Amino acid sequence: MIDQLFQYIGQIIIYGGGAVGVAYAVFRTLSVKWLDSKFAESLAAYKHAQAKEIEEVRFRINSLFDRLTKLHQKEFEVLPEAWARLYDAYWKAELYLALMQSCPDLDRMSEAHRNEFIESCELHEWQKEEVRQASDKNECYRNHIRWHELAGAQDASIECHTYLRTNGIFLKQEMQEHFSRIDDLVWKALMDQKSILKYGPGPVPPDKVTRFEEAKPLMTELEVNVRNRLHE
C-alpha cells in the first residue's frame, strides 16, 4: 500500500510542478522515518515479549528440575533406610522360625551351666523361676522364649511397615509395591506362628505354610533392584 501511495503522489508531482515535488520529498522523508520508528517499536515489543516468554519457560524448567532433584534426593535417603528396616524384619522373622525348630537342651547342661544360661536369657524373672522349677525345663523354656522371640520379630516388622507407609511414597511405584509385598508376607507369616503358639498347630492351609518361603526369592530380587537403583 505504501508503494502505491508513493506512486500516486509521483503522478501528482508530474502534474503539479516543483512545489508539489518539495512537499512530496518532505512527505517521503517523514513517512520513512515514521515507518522506521513503528518498525523499531514493534521489533522492541516483540523482543520484549520473546524475552519474557523465554524467562517464563526457564523459570518453569528450573522449578521442575528443582522438584525432581529434591524428589530424587529424598528417594535416595528413603531407599537405603527402607531396605535396612525390611532386612531387619525379614532376618528376625527368619531367625524366629529357625528357633521354632531348635532350642538349647537344658537337661543336658550341668546345673551351673543351666543356672547361668537361665539367668542371662531374656525371660522375665517369674518365667526364669518357672523354668528352674519345671520338671520338663526344655518344654517350659521353649514355651516362654518363643513368645519373646515372636514379640521381637513383630516389633521389627511393625517398624518396617510404619516406615514404608510413611515414606514409601518417595519410592518408584514398582519398588514400593515390591517392598510392601515382602513386608506383608513377613507379617502374615509371623501371625500364623502366633496362632500356632496360642492355639496349637492344628490344620494349617497350604498357602499359609509357604508365606515365608514365598518372601525369600522376592528378597533376593529386591536386593538386586535396590543396588541397581542406588548405582544408576
C-alpha positions in Angstrom: 0.0 0.0 0.0 2.8 2.4 0.8 4.4 1.8 -2.7 1.1 2.5 -4.3 0.7 5.7 -2.3 4.1 6.9 -3.4 3.2 6.0 -7.0 0.1 8.2 -6.8 2.0 11.0 -5.2 4.6 10.8 -8.0 1.9 11.2 -10.6 0.7 14.3 -8.7 4.2 15.8 -8.9 4.3 15.3 -12.6 1.2 17.4 -13.0 1.7 19.7 -10.0 5.1 21.1 -10.5 8.0 21.9 -8.2 6.1 22.9 -5.1 4.4 19.6 -5.1 7.8 18.0 -5.6 9.2 19.6 -2.5 6.1 18.6 -0.5 6.5 15.1 -1.8 10.1 14.9 -0.7 9.3 16.1 2.8 6.4 13.7 3.0 8.5 10.8 1.7 11.2 11.5 4.3 8.8 11.8 7.2 6.9 8.7 6.1 10.1 6.6 6.0 11.1 7.9 9.5 7.6 7.1 10.8 7.7 3.6 9.3 11.2 3.0 10.8 10.0 4.3 14.1 7.0 2.0 14.1 9.1 -1.0 13.0 11.6 -0.3 15.7 8.8 -0.1 18.3 7.2 -3.4 17.0 10.6 -5.1 17.0 11.3 -4.0 20.6 7.9 -5.1 21.7 8.5 -8.5 20.0 11.9 -8.9 21.6 10.5 -8.0 25.0 7.6 -10.5 24.7 10.0 -13.2 23.4 12.5 -12.5 26.3 9.6 -12.6 28.8 8.4 -15.9 27.4 11.9 -17.4 27.4 12.3 -16.3 31.1 9.0 -17.9 32.0 10.0 -21.2 30.3 13.4 -21.0 32.1 11.6 -20.5 35.4 9.3 -23.5 34.8 12.2 -25.7 33.8 14.2 -24.6 36.8 11.2 -25.2 39.1 10.6 -28.7 37.6 14.3 -29.5 37.9 14.4 -28.3 41.5 11.4 -30.5 42.4 12.9 -33.5 40.6 16.2 -33.0 42.4 14.6 -32.8 45.8 12.4 -35.9 45.0 15.4 -37.9 43.9 17.4 -36.8 46.9 14.5 -37.9 49.2 14.2 -41.2 47.3 17.9 -41.9 47.9 17.5 -41.2 51.6 14.5 -43.4 51.9 15.6 -46.3 49.8 18.6 -47.5 51.9 16.6 -47.0 55.2 13.6 -48.9 53.8 15.9 -51.8 52.8 17.6 -51.8 56.2 14.3 -51.9 58.0 12.9 -54.6 55.8 16.0 -56.7 56.0 16.0 -56.4 59.8 12.3 -57.5 59.9 13.0 -60.4 57.5 16.1 -61.6 59.3 14.4 -61.6 62.7 11.4 -63.4 61.3 13.8 -66.0 59.7 15.7 -66.3 63.0 12.4 -66.8 64.9 11.2 -69.5 62.5 14.6 -71.2 62.9 14.3 -71.1 66.7 11.0 -72.9 66.4 13.0 -75.9 65.2 15.9 -75.8 67.6 16.4 -74.8 71.3 19.2 -75.4 73.8 18.9 -78.7 75.7 18.7 -77.6 79.4 18.6 -81.1 80.6 22.0 -81.9 79.2 23.6 -78.9 80.8 25.3 -79.0 84.2 23.5 -77.3 87.0 25.9 -74.4 87.0 25.7 -74.0 83.2 21.9 -74.2 83.3 21.6 -71.6 86.0 24.0 -69.3 84.2 22.1 -69.7 81.0 18.7 -69.2 82.6 19.9 -66.1 84.4 21.3 -64.5 81.2 18.4 -65.2 78.9 15.7 -62.6 78.1 12.9 -64.2 80.0 11.2 -62.3 82.8 12.2 -63.2 86.3 9.0 -65.1 87.0 9.5 -67.1 83.8 13.0 -67.9 84.7 11.8 -69.3 88.1 9.2 -71.4 86.3 11.9 -72.9 84.1 14.1 -73.7 87.2 11.2 -75.4 88.9 9.8 -77.2 85.9 10.1 -80.9 85.5 10.5 -80.5 81.8 12.8 -77.5 81.6 13.2 -77.6 77.9 9.5 -77.5 77.2 8.9 -74.7 79.7 11.8 -72.7 78.3 10.6 -73.1 74.7 7.0 -72.1 75.6 8.3 -68.8 77.2 11.2 -67.9 74.8 9.1 -68.3 71.7 6.8 -65.5 72.8 9.8 -63.2 73.4 11.3 -64.0 70.0 8.0 -63.6 68.3 7.5 -60.2 70.0 10.9 -59.0 68.9 10.2 -60.1 65.3 6.8 -58.4 65.4 8.3 -55.2 66.6 10.8 -55.1 63.8 8.0 -55.9 61.3 5.8 -53.1 62.7 8.6 -50.6 62.5 9.3 -51.6 58.9 5.6 -51.4 57.9 5.2 -48.0 59.6 8.3 -46.6 57.8 7.1 -47.9 54.4 3.6 -46.4 54.9 5.1 -43.1 55.8 8.0 -42.8 53.3 7.1 -45.3 50.6 5.5 -42.5 48.6 9.0 -41.3 47.7 9.9 -44.6 46.0 9.0 -45.5 42.5 5.7 -47.3 42.5 7.1 -50.7 41.3 9.8 -50.5 44.0 7.2 -49.5 46.7 4.9 -52.4 45.7 7.9 -54.8 45.9 8.7 -53.7 49.4 5.1 -53.9 50.5 4.7 -57.4 49.2 7.6 -58.7 51.2 6.5 -56.7 54.3 3.0 -58.2 54.1 4.3 -61.8 53.7 6.7 -61.5 56.7 3.9 -60.1 58.9 1.4 -62.8 57.9 4.0 -65.5 58.5 4.5 -64.2 62.0 0.8 -64.0 62.6 0.5 -67.6 61.5 3.1 -68.6 64.1 1.4 -66.6 66.7 -1.8 -68.5 66.0 0.1 -71.8 66.3 1.6 -70.7 69.7 -1.7 -69.7 71.0 -4.0 -72.5 69.7 -1.5 -75.2 68.7 -0.5 -76.4 65.2 -3.9 -77.8 64.0 -4.7 -78.0 60.3 -2.8 -75.2 58.5 -3.9 -74.2 55.0 -1.2 -74.8 52.4 -0.9 -71.1 51.4 0.0 -70.2 55.0 2.8 -72.7 55.1 4.5 -71.2 52.1 4.2 -67.5 53.1 7.8 -67.0 54.3 9.1 -69.3 51.6 7.5 -67.0 49.0 9.3 -64.0 50.5 12.8 -65.4 50.1 13.1 -65.1 46.3 11.4 -61.7 46.5 14.1 -60.5 48.9 16.9 -61.7 46.6 15.2 -59.9 43.6 14.6 -56.7 45.7 18.2 -56.6 46.8 19.4 -56.6 43.2 16.8 -53.9 42.3 17.8 -51.7 45.2 21.5 -52.0 44.4 20.9 -51.1 40.7 18.7 -48.1 41.6 21.3 -46.7 44.0 24.1 -47.0 41.4 22.1 -45.6 38.5 
